[in-house]
Amino acid sequence: MINFEEELKKFNPSLEVEDAEEAIYNQDLTDMADLLVKMLKESEEKKEQ
């Protein structure tokens, strides 16, 4: 059976939309375009050697 008092102790309110958006955009995440650029640069460097 669910113990509501214990569940309420564990509860964390969700971020507001603006706060969540800020938290997401402030993370330095590598996307596929960044990976492709890095791979192309590494490939060019290997060709020059």
PDB file of N, CA, C, O and CB in Angstrom:
ATOM      1  N   MET A   1       0.839  -1.176   0.000  1.00  0.00           N
ATOM      2  CA  MET A   1       0.000   0.000   0.000  1.00  0.00           C
ATOM      3  C   MET A   1       0.892   1.249   0.000  1.00  0.00           C
ATOM      4  O   MET A   1       1.967   1.243   0.599  1.00  0.00           O
ATOM      5  CB  MET A   1      -0.959  -0.008   1.222  1.00  0.00           C
ATOM      6  N   ILE A   2       0.458   2.291  -0.652  1.00  0.00           N
ATOM      7  CA  ILE A   2       1.240   3.512  -0.765  1.00  0.00           C
ATOM      8  C   ILE A   2       1.176   4.301   0.544  1.00  0.00           C
ATOM      9  O   ILE A   2       0.101   4.531   1.097  1.00  0.00           O
ATOM     10  CB  ILE A   2       0.736   4.371  -1.942  1.00  0.00           C
ATOM     11  N   ASN A   3       2.349   4.707   1.021  1.00  0.00           N
ATOM     12  CA  ASN A   3       2.434   5.555   2.197  1.00  0.00           C
ATOM     13  C   ASN A   3       2.559   7.002   1.712  1.00  0.00           C
ATOM     14  O   ASN A   3       3.642   7.446   1.331  1.00  0.00           O
ATOM     15  CB  ASN A   3       3.647   5.145   3.118  1.00  0.00           C
ATOM     16  N   PHE A   4       1.460   7.717   1.731  1.00  0.00           N
ATOM     17  CA  PHE A   4       1.435   9.066   1.170  1.00  0.00           C
ATOM     18  C   PHE A   4       2.359  10.032   1.902  1.00  0.00           C
ATOM     19  O   PHE A   4       2.922  10.934   1.281  1.00  0.00           O
ATOM     20  CB  PHE A   4       0.032   9.601   1.197  1.00  0.00           C
ATOM     21  N   GLU A   5       2.521   9.859   3.195  1.00  0.00           N
ATOM     22  CA  GLU A   5       3.416  10.737   3.948  1.00  0.00           C
ATOM     23  C   GLU A   5       4.856  10.573   3.471  1.00  0.00           C
ATOM     24  O   GLU A   5       5.572  11.561   3.308  1.00  0.00           O
ATOM     25  CB  GLU A   5       3.319  10.443   5.455  1.00  0.00           C
ATOM     26  N   GLU A   6       5.282   9.333   3.248  1.00  0.00           N
ATOM     27  CA  GLU A   6       6.641   9.085   2.749  1.00  0.00           C
ATOM     28  C   GLU A   6       6.806   9.620   1.337  1.00  0.00           C
ATOM     29  O   GLU A   6       7.842  10.198   1.011  1.00  0.00           O
ATOM     30  CB  GLU A   6       6.964   7.584   2.783  1.00  0.00           C
ATOM     31  N   GLU A   7       5.807   9.437   0.503  1.00  0.00           N
ATOM     32  CA  GLU A   7       5.870   9.930  -0.877  1.00  0.00           C
ATOM     33  C   GLU A   7       5.939  11.450  -0.905  1.00  0.00           C
ATOM     34  O   GLU A   7       6.653  12.019  -1.732  1.00  0.00           O
ATOM     35  CB  GLU A   7       4.655   9.443  -1.681  1.00  0.00           C
ATOM     36  N   LEU A   8       5.215  12.111  -0.025  1.00  0.00           N
ATOM     37  CA  LEU A   8       5.257  13.572   0.033  1.00  0.00           C
ATOM     38  C   LEU A   8       6.623  14.074   0.467  1.00  0.00           C
ATOM     39  O   LEU A   8       7.053  15.141   0.028  1.00  0.00           O
ATOM     40  CB  LEU A   8       4.190  14.097   0.980  1.00  0.00           C
ATOM     41  N   LYS A   9       7.316  13.327   1.325  1.00  0.00           N
ATOM     42  CA  LYS A   9       8.665  13.713   1.749  1.00  0.00           C
ATOM     43  C   LYS A   9       9.643  13.649   0.581  1.00  0.00           C
ATOM     44  O   LYS A   9      10.592  14.431   0.526  1.00  0.00           O
ATOM     45  CB  LYS A   9       9.149  12.806   2.892  1.00  0.00           C
ATOM     46  N   LYS A  10       9.419  12.728  -0.351  1.00  0.00           N
ATOM     47  CA  LYS A  10      10.298  12.559  -1.514  1.00  0.00           C
ATOM     48  C   LYS A  10      10.001  13.558  -2.627  1.00  0.00           C
ATOM     49  O   LYS A  10      10.803  13.710  -3.549  1.00  0.00           O
ATOM     50  CB  LYS A  10      10.171  11.151  -2.055  1.00  0.00           C
ATOM     51  N   PHE A  11       8.867  14.236  -2.552  1.00  0.00           N
ATOM     52  CA  PHE A  11       8.416  15.099  -3.639  1.00  0.00           C
ATOM     53  C   PHE A  11       9.349  16.284  -3.857  1.00  0.00           C
ATOM     54  O   PHE A  11       9.727  16.973  -2.910  1.00  0.00           O
ATOM     55  CB  PHE A  11       7.014  15.596  -3.359  1.00  0.00           C
ATOM     56  N   ASN A  12       9.715  16.512  -5.121  1.00  0.00           N
ATOM     57  CA  ASN A  12      10.458  17.703  -5.527  1.00  0.00           C
ATOM     58  C   ASN A  12       9.639  18.421  -6.584  1.00  0.00           C
ATOM     59  O   ASN A  12       9.284  17.812  -7.593  1.00  0.00           O
ATOM     60  CB  ASN A  12      11.887  17.340  -6.065  1.00  0.00           C
ATOM     61  N   PRO A  13       9.329  19.680  -6.389  1.00  0.00           N
ATOM     62  CA  PRO A  13       8.529  20.382  -7.389  1.00  0.00           C
ATOM     63  C   PRO A  13       9.289  20.480  -8.715  1.00  0.00           C
ATOM     64  O   PRO A  13      10.515  20.583  -8.732  1.00  0.00           O
ATOM     65  CB  PRO A  13       8.148  21.787  -6.883  1.00  0.00           C
ATOM     66  N   SER A  14       8.561  20.449  -9.796  1.00  0.00           N
ATOM     67  CA  SER A  14       9.197  20.556 -11.112  1.00  0.00           C
ATOM     68  C   SER A  14       9.583  22.006 -11.377  1.00  0.00           C
ATOM     69  O   SER A  14       9.017  22.933 -10.797  1.00  0.00           O
ATOM     70  CB  SER A  14       8.253  20.032 -12.230  1.00  0.00           C
ATOM     71  N   LEU A  15      10.545  22.180 -12.252  1.00  0.00           N
ATOM     72  CA  LEU A  15      10.985  23.527 -12.600  1.00  0.00           C
ATOM     73  C   LEU A  15       9.921  24.229 -13.418  1.00  0.00           C
ATOM     74  O   LEU A  15       9.172  23.595 -14.161  1.00  0.00           O
ATOM     75  CB  LEU A  15      12.309  23.488 -13.369  1.00  0.00           C
ATOM     76  N   GLU A  16       9.862  25.524 -13.279  1.00  0.00           N
ATOM     77  CA  GLU A  16       8.997  26.307 -14.147  1.00  0.00           C
ATOM     78  C   GLU A  16       9.564  26.249 -15.553  1.00  0.00           C
ATOM     79  O   GLU A  16      10.741  25.935 -15.732  1.00  0.00           O
ATOM     80  CB  GLU A  16       8.871  27.779 -13.651  1.00  0.00           C
ATOM     81  N   VAL A  17       8.763  26.539 -16.535  1.00  0.00           N
ATOM     82  CA  VAL A  17       9.198  26.422 -17.930  1.00  0.00           C
ATOM     83  C   VAL A  17      10.440  27.260 -18.189  1.00  0.00           C
ATOM     84  O   VAL A  17      11.381  26.785 -18.826  1.00  0.00           O
ATOM     85  CB  VAL A  17       8.074  26.845 -18.881  1.00  0.00           C
ATOM     86  N   GLU A  18      10.461  28.492 -17.711  1.00  0.00           N
ATOM     87  CA  GLU A  18      11.608  29.363 -17.943  1.00  0.00           C
ATOM     88  C   GLU A  18      12.865  28.815 -17.275  1.00  0.00           C
ATOM     89  O   GLU A  18      13.950  28.860 -17.855  1.00  0.00           O
ATOM     90  CB  GLU A  18      11.315  30.770 -17.432  1.00  0.00           C
ATOM     91  N   ASP A  19      12.721  28.301 -16.061  1.00  0.00           N
ATOM     92  CA  ASP A  19      13.862  27.738 -15.344  1.00  0.00           C
ATOM     93  C   ASP A  19      14.373  26.474 -16.031  1.00  0.00           C
ATOM     94  O   ASP A  19      15.581  26.262 -16.135  1.00  0.00           O
ATOM     95  CB  ASP A  19      13.479  27.432 -13.893  1.00  0.00           C
ATOM     96  N   ALA A  20      13.460  25.651 -16.491  1.00  0.00           N
ATOM     97  CA  ALA A  20      13.862  24.427 -17.183  1.00  0.00           C
ATOM     98  C   ALA A  20      14.570  24.772 -18.483  1.00  0.00           C
ATOM     99  O   ALA A  20      15.586  24.165 -18.820  1.00  0.00           O
ATOM    100  CB  ALA A  20      12.641  23.527 -17.460  1.00  0.00           C
ATOM    101  N   GLU A  21      14.039  25.741 -19.210  1.00  0.00           N
ATOM    102  CA  GLU A  21      14.663  26.156 -20.468  1.00  0.00           C
ATOM    103  C   GLU A  21      16.074  26.671 -20.219  1.00  0.00           C
ATOM    104  O   GLU A  21      16.998  26.335 -20.960  1.00  0.00           O
ATOM    105  CB  GLU A  21      13.815  27.240 -21.164  1.00  0.00           C
ATOM    106  N   GLU A  22      16.244  27.472 -19.194  1.00  0.00           N
ATOM    107  CA  GLU A  22      17.563  28.018 -18.857  1.00  0.00           C
ATOM    108  C   GLU A  22      18.529  26.898 -18.477  1.00  0.00           C
ATOM    109  O   GLU A  22      19.688  26.908 -18.892  1.00  0.00           O
ATOM    110  CB  GLU A  22      17.449  29.035 -17.703  1.00  0.00           C
ATOM    111  N   ALA A  23      18.058  25.939 -17.694  1.00  0.00           N
ATOM    112  CA  ALA A  23      18.911  24.824 -17.274  1.00  0.00           C
ATOM    113  C   ALA A  23      19.348  23.995 -18.478  1.00  0.00           C
ATOM    114  O   ALA A  23      20.486  23.529 -18.531  1.00  0.00           O
ATOM    115  CB  ALA A  23      18.175  23.935 -16.257  1.00  0.00           C
ATOM    116  N   ILE A  24      18.457  23.811 -19.436  1.00  0.00           N
ATOM    117  CA  ILE A  24      18.780  23.016 -20.622  1.00  0.00           C
ATOM    118  C   ILE A  24      19.764  23.757 -21.511  1.00  0.00           C
ATOM    119  O   ILE A  24      20.763  23.181 -21.943  1.00  0.00           O
ATOM    120  CB  ILE A  24      17.508  22.676 -21.410  1.00  0.00           C
ATOM    121  N   TYR A  25      19.496  25.024 -21.789  1.00  0.00           N
ATOM    122  CA  TYR A  25      20.352  25.775 -22.711  1.00  0.00           C
ATOM    123  C   TYR A  25      21.715  26.103 -22.123  1.00  0.00           C
ATOM    124  O   TYR A  25      22.658  26.341 -22.878  1.00  0.00           O
ATOM    125  CB  TYR A  25      19.668  27.051 -23.120  1.00  0.00           C
ATOM    126  N   ASN A  26      21.852  26.123 -20.812  1.00  0.00           N
ATOM    127  CA  ASN A  26      23.138  26.441 -20.195  1.00  0.00           C
ATOM    128  C   ASN A  26      24.081  25.247 -20.150  1.00  0.00           C
ATOM    129  O   ASN A  26      25.238  25.396 -19.755  1.00  0.00           O
ATOM    130  CB  ASN A  26      22.922  26.962 -18.799  1.00  0.00           C
ATOM    131  N   GLN A  27      23.617  24.075 -20.544  1.00  0.00           N
ATOM    132  CA  GLN A  27      24.487  22.906 -20.579  1.00  0.00           C
ATOM    133  C   GLN A  27      25.264  22.918 -21.884  1.00  0.00           C
ATOM    134  O   GLN A  27      24.725  23.251 -22.939  1.00  0.00           O
ATOM    135  CB  GLN A  27      23.672  21.591 -20.430  1.00  0.00           C
ATOM    136  N   ASP A  28      26.528  22.553 -21.803  1.00  0.00           N
ATOM    137  CA  ASP A  28      27.367  22.491 -23.000  1.00  0.00           C
ATOM    138  C   ASP A  28      27.260  21.084 -23.570  1.00  0.00           C
ATOM    139  O   ASP A  28      27.990  20.175 -23.172  1.00  0.00           O
ATOM    140  CB  ASP A  28      28.862  22.864 -22.678  1.00  0.00           C
ATOM    141  N   LEU A  29      26.334  20.925 -24.510  1.00  0.00           N
ATOM    142  CA  LEU A  29      26.094  19.613 -25.095  1.00  0.00           C
ATOM    143  C   LEU A  29      26.648  19.569 -26.516  1.00  0.00           C
ATOM    144  O   LEU A  29      26.523  20.529 -27.276  1.00  0.00           O
ATOM    145  CB  LEU A  29      24.588  19.278 -25.089  1.00  0.00           C
ATOM    146  N   THR A  30      27.250  18.461 -26.851  1.00  0.00           N
ATOM    147  CA  THR A  30      27.758  18.251 -28.196  1.00  0.00           C
ATOM    148  C   THR A  30      26.651  17.622 -29.031  1.00  0.00           C
ATOM    149  O   THR A  30      26.072  16.606 -28.645  1.00  0.00           O
ATOM    150  CB  THR A  30      29.037  17.355 -28.187  1.00  0.00           C
ATOM    151  N   ASP A  31      26.359  18.235 -30.184  1.00  0.00           N
ATOM    152  CA  ASP A  31      25.352  17.647 -31.054  1.00  0.00           C
ATOM    153  C   ASP A  31      26.028  17.010 -32.268  1.00  0.00           C
ATOM    154  O   ASP A  31      27.253  17.030 -32.386  1.00  0.00           O
ATOM    155  CB  ASP A  31      24.322  18.713 -31.497  1.00  0.00           C
ATOM    156  N   MET A  32      25.239  16.456 -33.147  1.00  0.00           N
ATOM    157  CA  MET A  32      25.781  15.742 -34.307  1.00  0.00           C
ATOM    158  C   MET A  32      26.603  16.661 -35.205  1.00  0.00           C
ATOM    159  O   MET A  32      27.623  16.236 -35.748  1.00  0.00           O
ATOM    160  CB  MET A  32      24.649  15.112 -35.113  1.00  0.00           C
ATOM    161  N   ALA A  33      26.180  17.899 -35.369  1.00  0.00           N
ATOM    162  CA  ALA A  33      26.934  18.832 -36.209  1.00  0.00           C
ATOM    163  C   ALA A  33      28.325  19.059 -35.629  1.00  0.00           C
ATOM    164  O   ALA A  33      29.305  19.092 -36.374  1.00  0.00           O
ATOM    165  CB  ALA A  33      26.184  20.176 -36.343  1.00  0.00           C
ATOM    166  N   ASP A  34      28.424  19.214 -34.309  1.00  0.00           N
ATOM    167  CA  ASP A  34      29.728  19.395 -33.658  1.00  0.00           C
ATOM    168  C   ASP A  34      30.614  18.174 -33.885  1.00  0.00           C
ATOM    169  O   ASP A  34      31.809  18.311 -34.147  1.00  0.00           O
ATOM    170  CB  ASP A  34      29.550  19.649 -32.145  1.00  0.00           C
ATOM    171  N   LEU A  35      30.031  16.983 -33.786  1.00  0.00           N
ATOM    172  CA  LEU A  35      30.803  15.761 -33.984  1.00  0.00           C
ATOM    173  C   LEU A  35      31.311  15.652 -35.423  1.00  0.00           C
ATOM    174  O   LEU A  35      32.451  15.251 -35.654  1.00  0.00           O
ATOM    175  CB  LEU A  35      29.955  14.538 -33.630  1.00  0.00           C
ATOM    176  N   LEU A  36      30.460  16.009 -36.387  1.00  0.00           N
ATOM    177  CA  LEU A  36      30.877  15.950 -37.785  1.00  0.00           C
ATOM    178  C   LEU A  36      32.004  16.932 -38.075  1.00  0.00           C
ATOM    179  O   LEU A  36      32.959  16.593 -38.773  1.00  0.00           O
ATOM    180  CB  LEU A  36      29.696  16.233 -38.701  1.00  0.00           C
ATOM    181  N   VAL A  37      31.899  18.142 -37.545  1.00  0.00           N
ATOM    182  CA  VAL A  37      32.957  19.138 -37.747  1.00  0.00           C
ATOM    183  C   VAL A  37      34.267  18.636 -37.154  1.00  0.00           C
ATOM    184  O   VAL A  37      35.322  18.773 -37.773  1.00  0.00           O
ATOM    185  CB  VAL A  37      32.565  20.494 -37.113  1.00  0.00           C
ATOM    186  N   LYS A  38      34.205  18.061 -35.971  1.00  0.00           N
ATOM    187  CA  LYS A  38      35.411  17.533 -35.322  1.00  0.00           C
ATOM    188  C   LYS A  38      36.033  16.414 -36.151  1.00  0.00           C
ATOM    189  O   LYS A  38      37.249  16.364 -36.332  1.00  0.00           O
ATOM    190  CB  LYS A  38      35.082  17.020 -33.909  1.00  0.00           C
ATOM    191  N   MET A  39      35.184  15.518 -36.654  1.00  0.00           N
ATOM    192  CA  MET A  39      35.688  14.407 -37.457  1.00  0.00           C
ATOM    193  C   MET A  39      36.322  14.910 -38.751  1.00  0.00           C
ATOM    194  O   MET A  39      37.358  14.393 -39.171  1.00  0.00           O
ATOM    195  CB  MET A  39      34.559  13.421 -37.771  1.00  0.00           C
ATOM    196  N   LEU A  40      35.718  15.904 -39.382  1.00  0.00           N
ATOM    197  CA  LEU A  40      36.280  16.452 -40.611  1.00  0.00           C
ATOM    198  C   LEU A  40      37.630  17.120 -40.356  1.00  0.00           C
ATOM    199  O   LEU A  40      38.563  16.966 -41.144  1.00  0.00           O
ATOM    200  CB  LEU A  40      35.309  17.453 -41.233  1.00  0.00           C
ATOM    201  N   LYS A  41      37.729  17.860 -39.254  1.00  0.00           N
ATOM    202  CA  LYS A  41      38.998  18.504 -38.910  1.00  0.00           C
ATOM    203  C   LYS A  41      40.081  17.460 -38.663  1.00  0.00           C
ATOM    204  O   LYS A  41      41.209  17.614 -39.131  1.00  0.00           O
ATOM    205  CB  LYS A  41      38.831  19.399 -37.670  1.00  0.00           C
ATOM    206  N   GLU A  42      39.748  16.401 -37.932  1.00  0.00           N
ATOM    207  CA  GLU A  42      40.719  15.342 -37.653  1.00  0.00           C
ATOM    208  C   GLU A  42      41.143  14.643 -38.942  1.00  0.00           C
ATOM    209  O   GLU A  42      42.312  14.296 -39.113  1.00  0.00           O
ATOM    210  CB  GLU A  42      40.133  14.320 -36.663  1.00  0.00           C
ATOM    211  N   SER A  43      40.195  14.441 -39.836  1.00  0.00           N
ATOM    212  CA  SER A  43      40.502  13.806 -41.114  1.00  0.00           C
ATOM    213  C   SER A  43      41.447  14.671 -41.944  1.00  0.00           C
ATOM    214  O   SER A  43      42.385  14.160 -42.557  1.00  0.00           O
ATOM    215  CB  SER A  43      39.215  13.534 -41.895  1.00  0.00           C
ATOM    216  N   GLU A  44      41.200  15.981 -41.961  1.00  0.00           N
ATOM    217  CA  GLU A  44      42.060  16.904 -42.700  1.00  0.00           C
ATOM    218  C   GLU A  44      43.466  16.933 -42.096  1.00  0.00           C
ATOM    219  O   GLU A  44      44.455  16.985 -42.827  1.00  0.00           O
ATOM    220  CB  GLU A  44      41.452  18.320 -42.705  1.00  0.00           C
ATOM    221  N   GLU A  45      43.553  16.901 -40.762  1.00  0.00           N
ATOM    222  CA  GLU A  45      44.852  16.915 -40.093  1.00  0.00           C
ATOM    223  C   GLU A  45      45.647  15.655 -40.443  1.00  0.00           C
ATOM    224  O   GLU A  45      46.861  15.724 -40.633  1.00  0.00           O
ATOM    225  CB  GLU A  45      44.671  17.029 -38.565  1.00  0.00           C
ATOM    226  N   LYS A  46      44.981  14.523 -40.526  1.00  0.00           N
ATOM    227  CA  LYS A  46      45.669  13.273 -40.871  1.00  0.00           C
ATOM    228  C   LYS A  46      46.174  13.303 -42.309  1.00  0.00           C
ATOM    229  O   LYS A  46      47.242  12.765 -42.601  1.00  0.00           O
ATOM    230  CB  LYS A  46      44.732  12.072 -40.670  1.00  0.00           C
ATOM    231  N   LYS A  47      45.415  13.927 -43.209  1.00  0.00           N
ATOM    232  CA  LYS A  47      45.817  14.025 -44.603  1.00  0.00           C
ATOM    233  C   LYS A  47      47.057  14.900 -44.754  1.00  0.00           C
ATOM    234  O   LYS A  47      47.908  14.633 -45.603  1.00  0.00           O
ATOM    235  CB  LYS A  47      44.673  14.579 -45.446  1.00  0.00           C
ATOM    236  N   GLU A  48      47.161  15.950 -43.930  1.00  0.00           N
ATOM    237  CA  GLU A  48      48.288  16.878 -44.007  1.00  0.00           C
ATOM    238  C   GLU A  48      49.587  16.251 -43.504  1.00  0.00           C
ATOM    239  O   GLU A  48      50.668  16.704 -43.881  1.00  0.00           O
ATOM    240  CB  GLU A  48      47.982  18.132 -43.207  1.00  0.00           C
ATOM    241  N   GLN A  49      49.508  15.243 -42.684  1.00  0.00           N
ATOM    242  CA  GLN A  49      50.703  14.641 -42.074  1.00  0.00           C
ATOM    243  C   GLN A  49      51.372  13.697 -42.987  1.00  0.00           C
ATOM    244  O   GLN A  49      52.391  13.107 -42.626  1.00  0.00           O
ATOM    245  CB  GLN A  49      50.365  13.935 -40.812  1.00  0.00           C
TER     246      GLN A  49
END
